[in-house]
């Protein structure tokens, strides 16, 4: 049994999710016990710097290096805190903080002549290892990208290990800042070859940006979707927005704040002026876009609709969004990973704990059908704390 800490901060940049788990087994045949999970908010000044960089702010190389280390320090503090009152872990899997994601298909849309994409996660892995005294694995996306993939989504293989079903096909739908799906057929002949996944589009990103704009920064999100639920979605706007090129692209595909960020939500505000929507109506319409883009993605790119949809991520707490998904999916049950025994708030952090466990045991972590890579590869770079360097063979 290996005790692992998974660390994750997504495109919402609302804090560091830390999951403490025990793992044993090999490859997809693993057993996992969830010990503890907690979200550690970023200091407000650090969050503002991260968001500024994500929005394209120019910084010096010195400031960039300082930001990399500041994020590492915050991740290390989260790792040390989550272990309190428990036996010490032996391994950390740190996703880091994405500040830039430029996958191949976005470059093609912009007519750029580059053969691979690029994805940058900050949070110095060597510094985390030395601050915590624990083996640390980070930079998970680079090896997949070097093999021609998008470096995302990386959760499909952990999803297959934890959430496959003997008789039912499932869509494991994460709704963080960006939405991503893993389609898992019922276990059977060649079921692994049929697993696929991609980023469906906006999750909470546009909603959070809109709430922050509408409240002049006083609120960061729509608690439970209550504000949106008091409005009425403009379906003509949703239909227009769904014509955006990303929604038409066939998988493998991935996206981020570079597309569904500040500039995009400002365009949405401009489009909505024609319809004279109030604030609640506008939020209801953005919520409808998230739900409709997920269902549009399934109907466009899956071999068949799933027999169940299993939600995870911060979007599971948006009751209005979940209800809209259920309406759009008709009779297909929409549940959460909590209902099948896996913590929905920390599922992504758990996935990176598993990816670290696989990397250290030299097991590939990507699924080529999901990322588009040419082959399965080992994901992540291993950093040993200073005191352990003498034990390297």
ZIVENBEL-V186789 format. One record per run of one state. SS is the DSSP state (H for helix, E for strand, C for the rest). FROM is the first residue (numbers start at 1). LEN is the number of residues. If there is no record, write none. Layout:
BEGIN
ss:from:len
SS:FROM:LEN
SS:FROM:LEN
END
This chain:
BEGIN
ss:from:len
C:1:1
E:2:8
C:10:6
E:16:11
C:27:2
E:29:12
C:41:3
H:44:11
C:55:6
H:61:22
C:83:8
E:91:12
C:103:1
H:104:6
C:110:8
E:118:5
C:123:2
H:125:8
C:133:2
E:135:4
C:139:3
H:142:5
C:147:8
H:155:9
C:164:6
E:170:6
C:176:2
E:178:7
C:185:6
H:191:4
C:195:1
E:196:7
C:203:2
H:205:10
C:215:8
H:223:7
C:230:5
H:235:7
C:242:3
H:245:4
C:249:13
H:262:12
C:274:5
H:279:23
C:302:6
E:308:5
C:313:1
H:314:4
C:318:1
H:319:10
C:329:4
E:333:4
H:337:4
C:341:6
H:347:14
C:361:7
H:368:4
C:372:9
E:381:3
C:384:2
H:386:6
C:392:2
END
